[in-house]
Amino acid sequence: MSTDLSIRAVAIRELMDDPDADLRMLERTYDRFSLVNSVVSRWRAVYRREIRPRAQKQSIRLLDVGAGGGDVSRAIAAWAHRDGLSIHVTALDADARAIRWALGRGGGVDYRCAYTSDLAGEVFDVVISNHLLHHLIGDELPDLLQDSVRLATAGGLVLHRDIERSRFAYWGFGAGTLPFEKNLLADSFIRADGLTSIRRAYTFGELSAAAPPGWRVRRAFPARLELRWESSNASS
């Protein structure tokens, strides 16, 4: 039976989001995220293009929303350190299991178990998220975007990046991870949840329709969507 990708499958929950998920498998999933994200998320390129130029002008603060095990946060902190730049990275996630695991990895990152709505009186030069948007339903997307703008400094940048739902993404991820299902990705939720996350993800048209004024949606390879806001665009 073919997989229906015509609409977002928001009724299907990822295994790792289950409060009773096997902790060993969950932590192995966190551990393997860095490998997966290095291939599909391309944050190194985003760092070079968007984040490093800002940090070359002044010390900046960066907020990673829905950071999970914090691999993207640690990577950005490490790249900045190697470049001799000052970036204070805060990794935010509402799942205490993820934050507990991430705290054991250090990496010069400030880990916090909280929602964006819990942050009062703080602002950040760059606000990012990776693979967060597909988790959101109902008013959660507009709430996240409103909070992101509130938390951004004057001249700040917000980048929410996720997978785009498509047959290319679904079958490409399925085929690409199949050889590693019983070795590198064994005893993790990576493959199953990756396929579920694509089914839950937005298409370009859906995300463009949901984006408020001032936000722009861009496509990137491979099968990526970037929802972008800059304070200079707020009145456009």
DRENZAVEX-182313 format. One record per residue (C-alpha): z, x, y. Coordinates in Angstrom, 2 decimals. Each point is the difference from the previous one (the first is absolute). Layout:
<atoms>
> pz|px|py
> Z|X|Y
...
</atoms>
This chain:
<atoms>
> pz|px|py
> 0.00|0.00|0.00
> -0.96|1.40|3.41
> 2.66|0.55|2.65
> -0.15|-2.41|2.93
> -0.21|2.02|3.21
> -1.23|-2.83|2.21
> 3.45|-0.61|1.55
> 3.26|1.90|0.41
> 2.09|-0.33|-3.16
> 3.28|-0.22|1.90
> 1.74|-1.91|-2.81
> -0.12|3.10|-2.22
> 2.88|2.41|0.62
> -0.17|3.71|-0.62
> 2.25|1.20|-2.81
> 1.79|2.52|2.18
> 1.06|-2.76|2.40
> 2.04|-1.68|-2.74
> 3.72|0.56|0.73
> 0.50|0.44|-3.75
> -2.82|2.52|-0.45
> 0.71|2.84|-2.40
> 1.57|2.67|2.21
> -1.44|2.94|-1.93
> -3.53|-1.38|0.30
> 0.58|-0.87|3.65
> 1.11|3.52|0.86
> -2.93|1.50|-1.91
> -2.24|-2.28|2.06
> 1.51|1.35|3.22
> -0.54|3.52|-1.33
> -3.68|-0.62|-0.78
> -0.83|-1.65|3.33
> -0.70|3.35|1.64
> -2.79|0.68|-2.50
> -1.59|-3.41|0.44
> 0.27|0.03|3.79
> -1.48|3.49|0.24
> -3.16|-1.40|-1.64
> -0.34|-3.50|1.46
> 1.97|-0.11|3.25
> -1.26|3.14|1.78
> 2.98|0.43|2.32
> -0.79|3.69|0.44
> -3.14|-1.00|1.89
> 1.93|-2.58|2.02
> 2.61|2.62|0.88
> -2.65|2.40|1.25
> -1.91|-2.63|1.96
> 2.76|-2.21|1.40
> 3.46|1.50|-0.33
> -0.35|3.75|0.50
> -1.78|-0.27|3.38
> 2.91|-2.04|1.36
> 2.59|2.44|-1.35
> -1.88|2.93|1.53
> 0.76|-1.45|3.43
> 3.69|-0.79|-0.51
> 2.68|-0.66|-2.59
> -0.60|-3.43|-1.50
> 1.81|-2.57|-2.12
> -1.80|-1.66|-2.91
> 1.08|-3.10|-1.93
> -1.32|-0.63|-3.53
> 0.55|-3.70|-0.79
> 0.36|-1.07|-3.64
> 0.11|3.66|-0.95
> 1.00|-0.55|-3.62
> 0.90|3.37|-1.54
> -0.97|1.72|3.25
> -2.86|2.20|-1.23
> -2.18|-0.63|3.07
> 2.96|0.63|2.32
> 0.83|3.29|-1.72
> -3.63|1.08|0.05
> -0.30|-0.58|3.76
> 3.28|1.83|0.64
> -1.21|2.94|-2.12
> -3.41|0.19|1.71
> 1.66|-0.06|3.41
> 2.44|2.74|-1.02
> -2.85|2.22|-1.22
> -1.84|-0.60|3.28
> 3.10|0.90|2.02
> 0.22|-3.49|1.48
> 3.00|-2.20|0.70
> -0.29|-3.42|-1.66
> 3.15|-1.95|-0.79
> -0.95|-2.21|-2.95
> 1.92|-3.16|-0.89
> -0.77|-1.63|-3.36
> 0.99|-3.67|-0.02
> 0.18|-2.22|-3.07
> 1.95|-3.17|-0.77
> 0.36|0.88|-3.70
> 3.22|1.94|-0.52
> -1.32|1.39|-3.29
> -2.86|1.73|1.78
> 2.23|1.46|2.71
> 2.57|1.27|-2.53
> -2.77|1.78|-1.91
> -1.61|1.39|3.16
> 3.29|1.37|1.32
> 0.09|2.35|-2.98
> -3.37|1.48|1.07
> 1.02|1.00|3.54
> -3.06|1.40|1.70
> 1.37|-0.09|3.54
> -0.38|-3.79|0.20
> 2.46|-2.59|1.31
> 0.15|-2.70|-2.71
> 1.28|-3.46|0.90
> 0.42|-3.17|-2.02
> -0.93|-2.71|2.51
> -2.68|-2.33|1.32
> -1.91|0.60|3.22
> 1.85|-2.95|1.49
> 3.26|1.94|-0.49
> -1.09|2.79|2.34
> 1.33|-0.67|3.47
> -0.30|2.26|3.01
> -2.26|2.54|-1.75
> -3.60|0.90|0.69
> -2.51|2.21|-1.79
> -3.14|1.78|1.10
> -1.77|-0.83|-3.27
> 0.71|-2.91|-2.38
> -1.74|0.04|-3.37
> 0.02|-1.72|-3.37
> -1.73|0.72|-3.29
> -0.73|-2.74|-2.54
> 2.37|-2.42|1.70
> -2.30|-2.75|1.31
> -0.92|-1.38|-3.42
> 3.69|-0.71|-0.68
> 0.23|-2.36|2.97
> -0.33|-3.77|-0.09
> 0.43|-2.85|2.46
> 1.44|1.11|3.34
> 0.83|3.48|-1.26
> -3.24|1.54|1.30
> 0.28|-1.31|3.59
> 3.71|0.89|-0.01
> -0.80|3.55|-1.09
> -2.66|0.39|2.65
> 2.26|-1.37|2.72
> 2.77|2.39|-1.04
> -2.45|2.90|-0.13
> -1.05|-0.57|3.59
> 3.62|-0.37|1.08
> 0.90|3.31|-1.66
> -2.92|1.96|1.47
> 0.38|2.09|3.13
> -2.24|-0.27|3.02
> -3.12|1.83|-1.12
> 1.07|-0.49|-3.62
> -2.12|-0.57|-3.08
> 0.41|-2.34|-2.97
> -1.97|0.50|-3.23
> 0.48|-2.34|-2.96
> -2.23|1.20|-2.85
> -0.64|-1.75|-3.31
> -2.54|-0.55|-2.73
> -2.80|-2.54|0.48
> -0.42|-2.63|-2.68
> -3.39|0.38|-1.65
> -1.59|0.44|-3.39
> -0.69|3.62|0.86
> 3.71|0.61|0.67
> 1.20|-1.96|-3.04
> -2.35|1.42|-2.60
> -0.01|3.45|1.59
> 3.79|0.25|-0.12
> 0.06|-1.43|-3.51
> -2.55|2.47|-1.30
> 1.44|2.93|1.94
> 3.54|-0.47|-1.31
> -0.87|-0.92|-3.58
> -0.23|3.62|-1.26
> 3.49|0.70|1.37
> 1.68|-3.20|-1.23
> 1.68|1.70|-2.97
> 0.77|3.36|1.57
> 0.28|0.62|3.73
> 0.68|-3.66|0.83
> 1.90|-0.86|-3.18
> 3.35|-1.76|0.38
> -0.82|-1.04|3.56
> -1.23|-3.15|1.72
> -2.85|1.81|1.76
> -2.97|-1.40|-1.92
> 1.19|-3.59|-0.44
> 1.37|-0.32|3.53
> -3.03|1.72|1.49
> -2.28|-2.65|-1.46
> 2.36|-2.74|1.14
> 0.18|1.45|3.50
> -3.80|-0.10|0.30
> 0.03|-3.66|-1.03
> 2.62|-0.68|2.69
> -1.80|2.02|2.68
> -2.01|-1.24|2.97
> -3.73|0.24|0.48
> -1.36|1.32|3.28
> -0.82|-3.52|1.16
> 3.39|-1.42|-0.94
> 1.94|2.74|1.76
> -2.24|-0.19|3.06
> 0.63|-3.73|0.22
> 3.77|0.49|-0.34
> 0.23|2.82|2.55
> 1.31|-1.05|3.44
> -1.74|1.06|3.24
> 0.36|3.72|0.66
> -0.24|0.92|-3.69
> -3.13|1.44|-1.61
> -0.98|0.20|-3.64
> -1.98|2.96|-1.30
> -1.45|0.81|-3.40
> 0.41|3.42|-1.62
> -0.91|1.59|-3.31
> 0.93|-0.71|-2.76
> 0.42|-3.77|0.48
> 2.56|0.42|2.76
> 0.96|-2.21|2.92
> 1.75|1.24|3.13
> 1.67|-2.45|2.37
> 0.37|1.87|3.29
> 1.77|-0.61|3.30
> 0.29|2.25|3.04
> 1.98|-0.93|3.05
> -3.07|0.57|2.18
> -1.71|-2.80|-1.95
> 2.76|-2.52|0.47
> -1.63|-1.76|2.92
> -3.56|0.26|-1.32
</atoms>
